[in-house]
């Protein structure tokens, strides 16, 4: 469904160009959950933003291909790219308070993509939003519809972000560190939610994290990135049980926050 081939990303906003992603390759099947793991600065989020079409085309040079639905998202026009953004490919970020509009009510924000990509009337959008909020296990959705982001807990705000990302029934959900800012119990609840969404809706998920133990709980395959390069990839159990790279072994030795929580 998605093929990223030889993706290279080079910044040009400094005196000396800086390459942040080297020769990145990814194949994502329908309904698959693939993890990308690595420390800060490894290039994992930059790769995800490129797939989502959210990188500036002026301040950086990108080489390679991002093929989705037969279209190269890396080189297509902005008009074509916008048809896929938020509709077929959606993204959830680490901190919803920086992604949600503080002056817009929750219900309006969850339904925004429907206003962009469909011709539904406001009554229909309202009903779709309420149903989606129920699907992501938000209690009392009618009441939450008219609340503002600051009135919700961190876990509730993250569920709102997931609802907004799923409202158009995308084929791919990119989740960039979606549980890092949450406490460990809420983190487990969000991971369970993502797993259920994948199983029930068949939504493919690209899950970005610095924590290999979290990726192990959720994903079938994993790509390990270090200094802009994929240094190891394969089925999660194989990579976790028999890592070939020293960097991967160091990640595995890190204290697993989620190890005792089942999802």
Order of alpha helices (4+ residues) and beta strands (2+ residues): beta-beta-beta-alpha-beta-beta-alpha-beta-alpha-alpha-alpha-alpha-alpha-alpha-beta-alpha-beta-alpha-beta-beta-alpha-alpha
